[in-house]
Amino acid sequence: MEEYYDIFAELLEEERVYMDPGLTFDSICRWIGVSRADFDMYLMSETGCSGSDILKAYRGAASLRFLKKYGILL
């Protein structure tokens, strides 16, 4: 699962896929070829958050950054 975690983190950190509002955690799991349920359980055990919650947190942080920097509400 660590390799999927690394890819997931790279997609969020480097590729910023969370900026696509239609993207779901399920979609990301399909892209990287991992079972959503298994990966979600792994993320819960490692971070205490579900994959969907992590994706939501990234989106929230991006919205806050745009609001503070540009006064734009996403």
PEZIUR-V610798 format. One record per pair of residues at least 12 apart in sequence whose C-alpha atoms are under 8 Angstrom apart, sorted by the first residue. I is the first residue (numbers start at 1). J is the second residue. Records with the same first field share a line. If there is no record, write none. Layout:
I=J, J
This chain:
1=39, 42
4=32, 34, 39
5=43
7=32
8=28, 32
12=58
18=55, 58, 59
19=59, 62
24=52, 55
25=51, 52, 55
39=51
